[in-house]
Amino acid sequence: MTGHRPSSTLSAAYLHALLDHLAAAGCDADRLYGADRVLAWRGMDALQRYPVAEWDQLYAAAEAQLQDTGLPLRVASSLWPMDTGPLGLLSMASTTLRLATEALCRFFPLLTDAYALGCDLDGRAFQVKLSAIGGRAWPRLEVYTLAIVCSHARWLARRPDLVFDAAFTWPQPDDVVLDACKRLFGGSIAFGTAQTFASADAAHADLVVSRNDYGAREALHAQLQERMNRLHEGRAEVVHRTERAVCARLRQGQVDISDVAADLGLSVRTLQNRLKARAVSYRGIVDRVRLAAALEYVGDAGVPLAEVSDMLGFALQSNFQRAFRRWTGMTPGQYRRGRPLRP
């Protein structure tokens, strides 16, 4: 009997990026997909997975509605590194493009299990490669991924002039997609190749990430590594449920373990024991959730720092100040002053 191969999945963040782009483009996603489905997608967190095949069909429907087969490229190029969550923030905390790319490759399984991402530096070229897992190619996902990698490299290095060659294993698409590829990557575009990759001059690998957030690097790396551990070890359910409950409680300023345990239908002792069995502490979960939210709020100049501690559920602003320094090595004010405005 032949075993059933699980379908490829990707992070719900891919869904959110599409919905955000459609809203900005004036396209009614509720009418296109159904209000109930859109509401459910909006309620998913980035740790949840969605079938690649269904995501691909959603893009096909949106492309038909907008009459734009280059939609994946446009969505990808509209995203900033901070829009991609902790992984994007980790790339900002890297010192060079090579280190930023290596971090992306290492934690890429958190984004999708349809592909493996790797990078090579051979003395002449710096290359980022996509390898399909299971032999199935997803053209929209491939071009979307490489577009994000190249767009973010330009943003991180403050070098909008960087040129990339790109190659794809699938046949040449229509002129709309081809023209969009040429504009985004800037270099030569090839189809029907043996490997999907984006390639740039080797010197680009050493370009300094001029928007780096050094203090957050260690905390972000630990957060992503923990997610990787859970992904590979199949330990995710109780941890994910706890994280989601903490996220919901955070908005109410109530992150006491007794409240979260009640939300999960568990006693405090049972929740603590289940987390302990997975080498995770409740305080660690709260810290990770708060760190992700803190980096978002503090990074947004439109949110007064005086309000951030309340939004994160801290009783006193001084407690938030100490926690933020413990997480990042900086005060919230220092972190905000060190971040550039979006160009």
C-alpha positions in Angstrom: 0.0 0.0 0.0 1.4 3.4 -1.0 1.6 5.9 1.9 -0.2 9.2 1.5 2.1 12.2 1.1 0.9 15.1 3.3 0.0 18.2 1.2 2.5 21.1 1.3 1.7 24.0 3.6 2.7 27.5 4.2 2.4 30.0 7.1 -0.9 31.9 7.4 1.2 35.0 7.1 1.1 34.4 3.3 -2.7 34.6 3.4 -2.6 37.8 5.4 -0.2 39.4 2.9 -2.6 38.7 0.1 -5.6 40.0 1.9 -3.8 43.2 2.9 -2.7 43.8 -0.7 -6.2 43.2 -2.0 -7.6 45.7 0.5 -5.0 48.3 -0.5 -5.9 47.7 -4.2 -9.6 48.2 -3.5 -10.5 44.6 -4.2 -13.4 43.2 -2.0 -12.0 40.0 -0.6 -15.3 39.2 1.1 -17.1 39.2 -2.2 -14.2 37.3 -4.0 -13.7 34.5 -1.4 -16.7 34.8 1.0 -16.9 36.9 4.1 -16.9 33.8 6.5 -13.7 32.4 4.9 -11.9 35.8 5.0 -12.9 36.3 8.7 -11.5 32.8 9.5 -8.2 33.6 7.7 -7.9 36.9 9.5 -8.2 35.0 12.8 -5.3 32.7 12.0 -1.9 33.4 13.5 1.3 33.0 11.7 2.0 29.7 13.4 -0.9 28.1 11.7 -0.5 26.4 8.3 -2.5 26.6 5.1 -2.3 24.2 2.1 -0.2 25.6 -0.7 -2.6 24.3 -3.3 -5.5 26.3 -1.8 -3.2 29.4 -1.5 -2.4 29.0 -5.2 -6.0 28.9 -6.1 -6.7 32.0 -4.1 -4.1 33.9 -6.1 -5.6 32.5 -9.4 -9.0 33.9 -8.4 -7.5 37.3 -7.4 -5.5 37.5 -10.7 -8.6 36.9 -12.7 -10.5 39.5 -10.7 -7.7 42.1 -11.1 -6.7 40.9 -14.5 -3.1 40.8 -13.3 -1.1 37.6 -13.5 1.9 39.4 -12.0 0.0 39.7 -8.6 2.5 37.5 -6.6 5.4 39.8 -7.6 3.4 42.9 -6.7 2.4 41.5 -3.3 5.9 40.4 -2.5 7.5 43.7 -3.5 5.1 45.6 -1.3 6.3 43.8 1.9 8.9 45.3 4.2 11.1 43.0 6.4 9.2 43.9 9.5 6.0 42.8 7.8 7.3 39.2 7.8 7.4 38.9 11.6 10.3 37.7 13.7 12.2 36.3 10.7 12.1 39.7 9.0 13.2 41.4 12.2 16.1 38.9 12.5 17.3 39.8 9.0 17.3 43.5 10.2 19.4 42.5 13.2 22.0 40.8 10.9 25.2 42.7 10.1 25.6 41.7 6.4 23.3 40.5 3.6 25.0 37.2 3.7 24.1 36.7 7.4 20.6 37.9 6.8 20.1 35.4 4.0 21.6 32.6 6.0 19.2 33.3 8.8 16.3 33.2 6.3 17.5 29.9 4.9 17.9 28.4 8.4 14.3 29.3 9.5 12.6 29.0 6.1 10.7 25.8 7.2 8.7 28.1 9.5 7.3 29.7 6.3 6.6 26.7 4.1 7.4 23.0 3.8 7.0 23.1 0.0 10.6 24.2 -0.6 14.0 24.2 0.9 16.0 27.5 0.6 19.8 27.6 0.4 22.5 30.1 -0.4 26.0 29.8 -2.0 28.9 32.1 -2.4 31.3 30.8 -5.0 33.6 33.8 -5.4 31.8 35.1 -8.5 28.2 35.1 -7.5 26.0 35.1 -4.4 23.1 32.8 -5.1 19.9 31.9 -3.3 18.4 28.6 -4.4 14.9 27.1 -4.1 14.5 23.3 -4.2 11.1 21.7 -4.3 10.3 19.2 -1.7 8.3 16.3 -3.1 9.0 17.2 -6.7 6.0 19.6 -7.2 6.8 23.1 -8.5 4.6 26.0 -7.5 5.5 28.9 -9.9 3.6 31.6 -7.9 5.3 30.6 -4.7 8.7 30.5 -6.3 8.5 33.9 -7.9 6.9 35.3 -4.7 9.8 33.9 -2.5 12.6 35.2 -4.7 10.9 38.6 -5.1 10.8 39.0 -1.3 14.5 37.9 -0.9 15.7 40.4 -3.5 13.4 43.3 -2.5 14.4 42.9 1.1 18.1 42.7 0.2 17.8 46.1 -1.4 15.9 47.5 1.5 18.3 46.2 4.1 21.4 47.4 2.3 19.8 50.7 1.2 20.8 49.8 -2.3 17.8 50.1 -4.6 20.2 49.7 -7.5 21.1 46.1 -6.7 20.6 43.9 -9.8 19.7 40.2 -9.6 19.5 37.5 -12.3 16.7 34.9 -11.8 16.0 31.5 -13.2 13.0 29.2 -12.9 12.4 25.6 -13.7 9.0 26.1 -15.2 8.2 27.3 -18.8 8.2 31.0 -19.7 5.0 32.7 -18.5 2.9 35.3 -20.2 4.3 38.8 -21.0 2.8 40.4 -17.9 4.7 38.1 -15.5 7.8 38.3 -17.7 7.8 42.1 -17.7 7.1 42.1 -13.9 10.1 39.8 -13.3 12.4 42.0 -15.4 11.4 45.1 -13.5 11.7 43.5 -10.1 14.9 41.5 -10.5 16.6 43.9 -12.9 18.9 41.3 -14.5 18.5 38.4 -16.9 15.5 36.1 -16.5 15.6 32.5 -17.6 12.9 29.7 -17.6 13.1 26.0 -18.1 16.3 25.7 -16.1 17.5 22.9 -13.9 17.4 25.0 -10.7 15.3 27.9 -9.4 17.6 30.7 -8.1 18.3 34.4 -7.8 21.9 35.4 -8.3 23.9 38.6 -7.7 27.5 39.8 -7.7 29.5 38.1 -4.9 30.4 41.5 -3.4 26.7 42.0 -2.5 27.1 39.3 0.2 29.3 41.6 2.3 27.0 44.7 2.1 26.3 46.0 5.5 22.7 45.9 6.8 22.4 49.6 7.6 19.1 49.3 9.5 20.4 46.6 11.9 18.8 46.2 15.3 21.7 44.6 17.2 20.0 44.4 20.6 17.1 42.3 19.4 19.2 39.6 17.5 19.7 37.2 20.4 16.1 37.3 21.5 14.7 36.9 18.0 17.0 34.0 17.2 16.0 32.2 20.4 12.3 32.8 19.5 12.7 31.4 16.0 14.8 28.4 17.2 12.1 27.5 19.7 9.5 27.6 16.9 11.8 25.4 14.8 12.2 22.9 17.6 8.4 22.7 18.0 7.9 22.3 14.3 10.4 19.4 14.1 9.5 17.6 17.3 5.7 17.7 17.0 5.3 19.5 20.3 3.3 22.4 19.1 -0.3 22.0 20.1 -0.4 23.0 23.7 2.4 25.6 23.2 0.6 27.1 20.2 -2.8 27.1 22.0 -1.1 28.9 25.0 0.5 31.4 22.7 -2.8 32.2 21.0 -4.5 32.6 24.4 -1.8 34.9 25.6 -2.1 37.0 22.4 -5.8 37.4 23.1 -5.3 38.2 26.8 -2.5 40.6 26.0 -5.0 42.9 24.3 -7.0 43.0 27.5 -4.0 43.5 29.8 -4.7 40.1 31.5 -1.9 37.6 31.1 -2.1 35.8 34.4 -1.6 32.1 34.0 -4.8 31.4 35.9 -6.8 33.3 33.2 -5.0 31.6 30.3 -5.4 28.2 31.9 -9.1 28.8 32.2 -9.3 29.9 28.6 -7.8 26.5 27.6 -10.1 24.5 29.9 -7.1 23.4 32.1 -6.0 23.9 35.7 -3.0 26.0 36.3 -1.0 22.9 37.5 -2.0 20.9 34.4 -1.0 23.7 32.1 2.4 24.2 33.9 3.1 20.4 33.8 2.3 20.2 30.1 4.5 23.1 29.2 7.3 21.7 31.4 7.1 18.4 29.6 7.9 20.3 26.4 10.7 22.3 28.0 8.8 25.5 27.8 7.8 27.9 30.6 4.7 30.0 30.8 6.9 33.1 31.5 8.9 32.3 28.4 5.8 32.2 26.3 4.6 35.5 27.6 8.0 37.0 27.0 8.1 35.8 23.4 4.6 37.1 22.7 5.3 40.4 24.4 8.6 40.8 22.6 7.0 40.3 19.2 4.3 42.8 20.0 6.7 45.2 21.6 9.0 45.3 18.6 5.9 46.1 16.5 4.5 48.8 18.7 7.8 50.5 19.5 8.8 50.3 15.9 5.7 52.3 15.0 6.3 56.0 15.6 2.6 56.6 15.5 2.1 54.7 18.9 3.2 56.8 21.9 5.6 55.0 24.1 3.6 55.9 27.1 0.7 53.7 25.8 2.8 50.7 24.8 3.2 49.3 28.4 -0.6 49.3 28.7 -1.0 47.6 25.3 1.4 44.9 26.4 -0.4 44.2 29.8 2.3 45.7 32.1 1.0 47.2 35.3 3.7 49.8 35.4 5.6 51.5 32.6 8.8 51.0 34.5 8.2 47.3 34.4 7.9 47.5 30.6 11.1 49.6 30.4 13.1 46.9 32.3 11.6 44.1 30.3 12.4 45.7 27.0 16.0 46.4 28.1 16.3 42.7 29.1 15.0 41.6 25.7 16.9 43.9 23.5 19.7 45.5 25.5 18.1 49.0 24.7 15.4 51.2 26.2 12.3 51.6 24.0 13.3 55.1 23.2 16.8 54.1 22.1 15.3 51.3 19.9 12.8 53.7 18.3 15.5 56.4 17.7 17.7 53.8 16.0 15.1 52.7 13.5 14.7 54.6 10.2 11.5 55.8 8.8 10.3 53.8 5.9 11.5 55.4 2.7 
